[in-house]
Amino acid sequence: MVDLVYSGNFDQTERFMDAAWKPGWPTREVFWDRFRCNLQHGRFWLGVAELNGFDDPMFMSEDCEIGDIEQG
């Protein structure tokens, strides 16, 4: 997923995740939110956001939770 984002294909990332998502994992939305939040707080994010054509590179709340993404 990170490779898709860092190569300018953010629009394909959620579809890829959905195709790979294991049935029965209950935290898909939590994972997706934390994934995007972690990206946004990365040191290269502004350049990556520009590469992906974002009008608003800070699409997640400034106080979003960052850190390890856990399942369960």
Secondary structure in CASP SS format (residue, H / E / C, confidence):
PFRMAT SS
TARGET T0000
AUTHOR 0000-0000-0000
METHOD secondary structure of the structure
MODEL  1
M C 1.00
V H 1.00
D H 1.00
L H 1.00
V H 1.00
Y H 1.00
S C 1.00
G C 1.00
N C 1.00
F H 1.00
D H 1.00
Q H 1.00
T H 1.00
E H 1.00
R H 1.00
F H 1.00
M H 1.00
D H 1.00
A H 1.00
A H 1.00
W C 1.00
K C 1.00
P C 1.00
G C 1.00
W C 1.00
P C 1.00
T C 1.00
R H 1.00
E H 1.00
V H 1.00
F H 1.00
W H 1.00
D H 1.00
R H 1.00
F H 1.00
R H 1.00
C H 1.00
N H 1.00
L H 1.00
Q H 1.00
H C 1.00
G C 1.00
R C 1.00
F C 1.00
W H 1.00
L H 1.00
G H 1.00
V H 1.00
A H 1.00
E H 1.00
L H 1.00
N C 1.00
G C 1.00
F C 1.00
D C 1.00
D C 1.00
P C 1.00
M C 1.00
F C 1.00
M C 1.00
S C 1.00
E C 1.00
D C 1.00
C C 1.00
E C 1.00
I C 1.00
G C 1.00
D C 1.00
I C 1.00
E C 1.00
Q C 1.00
G C 1.00
END
